[in-house]
């Protein structure tokens, strides 16, 4: 429980720090000319959009890799299951020879 409470406290402290930094930035920007404020907001928006895009790409890559791994594993287990149903040993080196003996 202490670990969870410390984690929450750290998250709250980080959120407060980020809020204070943003308020400080906006206070400094309001003292400047309005075109500078707009320019800074556009830069912050571009940084946020690029960060979200990178994170979404990483998540998509991980999900795609997991999907491919699942497909390969399910294919391997399906082939093994079919070989067992046919009475073949998938560990043997020559399945064609086993198949000819299984037909006899």
N, CA and C of each residue as an Amber inpcrd file, in Angstrom:
protein
   312
   0.8180000  -1.1990000   0.0000000   0.0000000   0.0000000   0.0000000
   0.8600000   1.2610000   0.0000000   1.9990000   1.1850000   0.7050000
   2.8630000   2.3620000   0.7720000   3.4240000   2.6880000  -0.6110000
   3.7170000   1.6360000  -1.3960000   4.2430000   1.8520000  -2.7470000
   3.2150000   2.5650000  -3.6240000   1.9550000   2.1600000  -3.5170000
   0.8900000   2.7870000  -4.3110000   0.7050000   4.2410000  -3.8930000
   0.7570000   4.4930000  -2.5700000   0.5880000   5.8650000  -2.0940000
   1.7410000   6.7390000  -2.5710000   2.9790000   6.2130000  -2.5190000
   4.1260000   6.9790000  -3.0010000   4.0070000   7.2610000  -4.4960000
   3.5040000   6.2890000  -5.2480000   3.3230000   6.4800000  -6.6880000
   2.3010000   7.5860000  -6.9500000   1.2070000   7.5680000  -6.1910000
   0.1950000   8.6250000  -6.3530000   0.7610000   9.9850000  -5.9900000
   1.5300000  10.0370000  -4.9020000   2.1290000  11.3010000  -4.4920000
   3.0860000  11.8170000  -5.5550000   3.8490000  10.9080000  -6.1580000
   4.7700000  11.3160000  -7.2200000   4.0090000  11.8450000  -8.4300000
   2.8970000  11.1780000  -8.7850000   2.1030000  11.6460000  -9.9190000
   1.5100000  13.0180000  -9.6310000   0.9990000  13.2160000  -8.4040000
   0.4180000  14.5070000  -8.0560000   1.4830000  15.5960000  -8.0530000
   2.6650000  15.2760000  -7.5510000   3.7520000  16.2540000  -7.5170000
   4.1750000  16.6060000  -8.9390000   4.2430000  15.6190000  -9.8160000
   4.6160000  15.8720000 -11.2070000   3.5650000  16.7280000 -11.9040000
   2.2920000  16.4230000 -11.6370000   1.2090000  17.2100000 -12.2380000
   1.2460000  18.6510000 -11.7570000   1.4870000  18.8480000 -10.4650000
   1.5730000  20.2180000  -9.9360000   2.7560000  20.9550000 -10.5470000
   3.8950000  20.2810000 -10.6860000   5.0750000  20.9200000 -11.2710000
   4.8220000  21.3000000 -12.7230000   4.2060000  20.3930000 -13.4900000
   3.9090000  20.6900000 -14.8910000   2.9310000  21.8530000 -15.0050000
   1.9410000  21.8800000 -14.1190000   0.9700000  22.9790000 -14.1390000
   1.6460000  24.3070000 -13.8190000   2.5250000  24.2920000 -12.8290000
   3.2380000  25.5270000 -12.4740000   4.1320000  25.9960000 -13.6100000
   4.7850000  25.0620000 -14.2820000   5.6460000  25.4330000 -15.4130000
   4.8170000  26.0400000 -16.5370000   3.6770000  25.4070000 -16.8490000
   2.8200000  25.9510000 -17.9140000   2.2770000  27.3210000 -17.5540000
   1.8660000  27.4960000 -16.3030000   1.3890000  28.8190000 -15.8700000
   2.5020000  29.8530000 -15.9640000   3.7120000  29.4740000 -15.6070000
   4.8470000  30.3850000 -15.7200000   5.1270000  30.7610000 -17.1630000
   5.0370000  29.7660000 -18.0460000   5.2560000  30.0450000 -19.4700000
   4.1850000  30.9850000 -20.0000000   2.9260000  30.7090000 -19.6630000
   1.8550000  31.5780000 -20.1450000   1.9490000  32.9730000 -19.5400000
   2.3850000  33.1010000 -18.2950000   2.5580000  34.4260000 -17.6980000
   3.6550000  35.1990000 -18.4150000   4.7360000  34.4930000 -18.7640000
   5.8200000  35.1570000 -19.4880000   5.3910000  35.5180000 -20.9030000
   4.5840000  34.6490000 -21.5090000   4.1520000  34.9130000 -22.8750000
   3.1730000  36.0780000 -22.9580000   2.3410000  36.2370000 -21.9590000
   1.3810000  37.3450000 -22.0020000   2.0780000  38.6850000 -21.8820000
   3.2540000  38.7010000 -21.2750000   4.0040000  39.9450000 -21.1830000
   4.6390000  40.3010000 -22.5320000   4.8300000  39.3180000 -23.3880000
   5.4220000  39.5570000 -24.7040000   4.3360000  40.0070000 -25.6820000
   4.7550000  40.2370000 -26.8910000   3.7970000  40.6300000 -27.9280000
   2.9380000  39.4370000 -28.3150000   1.7610000  39.7000000 -28.8310000
   0.7990000  38.6360000 -29.1100000   1.2670000  37.6910000 -30.2180000
   2.0000000  38.1800000 -31.1970000   2.4590000  37.2680000 -32.2560000
   3.4700000  36.2660000 -31.7030000   4.2470000  36.6690000 -30.7240000
   5.1850000  35.7390000 -30.0890000   4.4290000  34.6720000 -29.3000000
   3.3310000  35.0870000 -28.6770000   2.5100000  34.1360000 -27.9310000
   1.9240000  33.1070000 -28.8810000   1.4000000  33.5550000 -29.9860000
   0.8240000  32.6370000 -30.9620000   1.8960000  31.7050000 -31.5300000
   3.0560000  32.2380000 -31.7870000   4.1370000  31.4230000 -32.3270000
   4.5450000  30.3400000 -31.3200000   4.6440000  30.6890000 -30.0610000
   5.0060000  29.7080000 -29.0300000   3.9200000  28.6460000 -28.8870000
   2.6600000  29.0610000 -28.9670000   1.5690000  28.0860000 -28.8660000
   1.5760000  27.1210000 -30.0510000   1.8940000  27.6240000 -31.2320000
   1.9770000  26.7600000 -32.4080000   3.1170000  25.7660000 -32.2490000
   4.2540000  26.2210000 -31.7410000   5.3890000  25.3250000 -31.5240000
   5.0250000  24.2600000 -30.4950000   4.3850000  24.6530000 -29.3960000
   3.9640000  23.6770000 -28.3880000   2.9750000  22.6720000 -28.9710000
   2.0730000  23.1520000 -29.8150000   1.1050000  22.2650000 -30.4490000
   1.7890000  21.2850000 -31.3960000   2.7560000  21.7470000 -32.1710000
   3.4910000  20.8580000 -33.0740000   4.2810000  19.8060000 -32.3040000
   4.8750000  20.1960000 -31.1880000   5.6090000  19.2350000 -30.3630000
   4.6600000  18.1910000 -29.7990000   3.4880000  18.6320000 -29.3400000
   2.5090000  17.6820000 -28.7870000   2.0200000  16.7150000 -29.8660000
   1.7380000  17.2240000 -31.0570000   1.2500000  16.3760000 -32.1440000
   2.3160000  15.3620000 -32.5530000   3.5610000  15.7980000 -32.6530000
   4.6190000  14.8640000 -33.0490000   4.8540000  13.8050000 -31.9720000
   4.7480000  14.1900000 -30.7050000   4.9170000  13.2140000 -29.6210000
   3.8090000  12.1670000 -29.6590000   2.5770000  12.6000000 -29.8560000
   1.4560000  11.6640000 -29.9300000   1.6090000  10.7450000 -31.1380000
   2.0560000  11.2840000 -32.2550000   2.2460000  10.4750000 -33.4540000
   3.3240000   9.4120000 -33.2440000   4.4190000   9.7940000 -32.6150000
   5.4930000   8.8300000 -32.3520000   5.0110000   7.7410000 -31.4020000
   4.3130000   8.1220000 -30.3400000   3.8100000   7.1300000 -29.3930000
   2.7980000   6.1880000 -30.0490000   1.9250000   6.7260000 -30.8800000
   0.9440000   5.8840000 -31.5670000   1.6420000   4.9200000 -32.5290000
   2.6950000   5.3750000 -33.1920000   3.4370000   4.4950000 -34.0990000
   4.1280000   3.3740000 -33.3410000   4.6830000   3.6900000 -32.1830000
   5.3420000   2.6590000 -31.3730000   4.3210000   1.6250000 -30.8920000
   3.1680000   2.0870000 -30.4470000   2.1190000   1.1600000 -29.9960000
   1.6470000   0.2860000 -31.1500000   1.4620000   0.8790000 -32.3270000
   1.0360000   0.1040000 -33.4950000   2.0840000  -0.9310000 -33.8830000
   3.3550000  -0.5690000 -33.8070000   4.4290000  -1.5140000 -34.1210000
   4.4350000  -2.6840000 -33.1400000   4.2670000  -2.3920000 -31.8630000
   4.2500000  -3.4500000 -30.8510000   3.0470000  -4.3650000 -31.0560000
   1.8790000  -3.7920000 -31.3400000   0.6840000  -4.6080000 -31.5650000
   0.8200000  -5.4580000 -32.8270000   1.4150000  -4.8980000 -33.8610000
   1.6250000  -5.6540000 -35.1010000   2.5850000  -6.8130000 -34.8690000
   3.6540000  -6.5590000 -34.1190000   4.6120000  -7.6130000 -33.8110000
   3.9510000  -8.7150000 -32.9840000   3.1250000  -8.3310000 -32.0210000
   2.4350000  -9.3300000 -31.1990000   1.4420000 -10.1300000 -32.0390000
   0.7560000  -9.4760000 -32.9590000  -0.1740000 -10.1720000 -33.8320000
   0.5190000 -11.1680000 -34.7410000   1.6630000 -10.7650000 -35.2970000
   2.4170000 -11.6890000 -36.1470000   2.9330000 -12.8780000 -35.3500000
   3.4090000 -12.6210000 -34.1440000   3.8890000 -13.7130000 -33.2980000
   2.7550000 -14.6720000 -32.9640000   1.5720000 -14.1300000 -32.6490000
   0.4110000 -14.9780000 -32.3540000   0.0360000 -15.8150000 -33.5720000
   0.0640000 -15.2180000 -34.7650000  -0.2920000 -15.9520000 -35.9750000
   0.7010000 -17.0770000 -36.2500000   1.9780000 -16.8020000 -36.0660000
   2.9950000 -17.8350000 -36.3040000   2.8510000 -18.9710000 -35.3030000
   2.6450000 -18.6280000 -34.0440000   2.5020000 -19.6760000 -33.0300000
   1.2440000 -20.5030000 -33.2390000   0.1470000 -19.8460000 -33.6010000
  -1.0850000 -20.6110000 -33.8290000  -0.9610000 -21.4940000 -35.0660000
  -0.2210000 -21.0260000 -36.0660000   0.0000000 -21.8460000 -37.2520000
   0.8400000 -23.0810000 -36.9040000   1.8740000 -22.8840000 -36.0830000
   2.7070000 -24.0220000 -35.6880000   1.9110000 -25.0430000 -34.8940000
   1.0910000 -24.5660000 -33.9580000   0.3040000 -25.5120000 -33.1610000
  -0.7460000 -26.1900000 -34.0150000  -1.2960000 -25.5010000 -35.0020000
  -2.2760000 -26.1140000 -35.8970000  -1.6660000 -27.2060000 -36.7370000
  -0.4580000 -26.9790000 -37.2540000   0.2230000 -27.9980000 -38.0540000
   0.5550000 -29.2040000 -37.1890000   1.0140000 -28.9580000 -35.9710000
   1.3290000 -30.0630000 -35.0600000   0.0820000 -30.8600000 -34.7230000
  -1.0240000 -30.1800000 -34.4700000  -2.2780000 -30.8560000 -34.1460000
  -2.7560000 -31.7000000 -35.3240000  -2.6680000 -31.1500000 -36.5480000
  -3.0720000 -31.9150000 -37.7280000  -2.1710000 -33.1330000 -37.9400000
  -0.8890000 -32.9880000 -37.6790000   0.0240000 -34.1210000 -37.8300000
  -0.3010000 -35.2030000 -36.8140000  -0.6580000 -34.8140000 -35.5950000
  -1.0250000 -35.8040000 -34.5830000  -2.3190000 -36.4970000 -34.9580000
  -3.2810000 -35.7510000 -35.5090000  -4.5430000 -36.3680000 -35.9200000
  -4.3340000 -37.3660000 -37.0590000  -3.3820000 -37.0890000 -37.9280000
  -3.1060000 -37.9790000 -39.0540000  -2.2310000 -39.1550000 -38.6430000
  -1.7730000 -39.1630000 -37.4020000  -0.9310000 -40.2490000 -36.9300000
   0.5120000 -40.0880000 -37.3200000   0.9240000 -38.8740000 -37.6360000
   2.3050000 -38.6180000 -38.0290000   3.0640000 -38.0170000 -36.8590000
   4.3480000 -38.2380000 -36.8260000   5.1830000 -37.6440000 -35.7930000
   5.8330000 -36.3920000 -36.3680000   5.5160000 -35.2060000 -35.8660000
   6.0970000 -33.9860000 -36.4440000   7.5850000 -33.8410000 -36.1730000
   8.1260000 -34.6230000 -35.2320000   9.5500000 -34.5290000 -34.9380000
  10.3950000 -35.3190000 -35.9330000   9.7890000 -36.2480000 -36.6620000
  10.5380000 -37.0850000 -37.5960000  11.0180000 -36.2450000 -38.7720000
  12.1930000 -36.5850000 -39.3360000  12.7460000 -35.7570000 -40.4080000
  12.0180000 -35.9070000 -41.7340000  11.4220000 -37.0540000 -42.0380000
  10.8340000 -37.2610000 -43.3480000   9.3460000 -37.5540000 -43.2070000
   8.5240000 -36.5240000 -43.3250000   7.0840000 -36.6860000 -43.2050000
   6.4950000 -37.4030000 -44.4250000   7.1160000 -37.2520000 -45.5950000
   6.5960000 -37.9010000 -46.7870000   6.6600000 -39.4160000 -46.6560000
   7.7500000 -39.8950000 -46.0560000   7.8810000 -41.3400000 -45.8590000
   6.8330000 -41.8390000 -44.8580000   6.5890000 -41.0560000 -43.7980000
   5.5790000 -41.4400000 -42.8190000   4.1940000 -41.4800000 -43.4430000
   3.9370000 -40.5120000 -44.3350000   2.6240000 -40.4600000 -44.9750000
   2.4070000 -41.6720000 -45.8760000   3.4710000 -42.1120000 -46.5650000
   3.3050000 -43.2850000 -47.4240000   3.0540000 -44.5310000 -46.5790000
   3.6690000 -44.6380000 -45.3960000   3.4300000 -45.7650000 -44.5040000
   2.0430000 -45.6760000 -43.8570000   1.5600000 -44.4510000 -43.6310000
   0.2420000 -44.2810000 -42.9930000  -0.8830000 -44.6960000 -43.9410000
  -0.6680000 -44.5520000 -45.2580000  -1.6970000 -44.9610000 -46.2200000
  -1.8260000 -46.4630000 -46.3170000  -0.7410000 -47.1900000 -46.0460000
  -0.7490000 -48.6600000 -46.1760000  -1.5420000 -49.3280000 -45.0960000
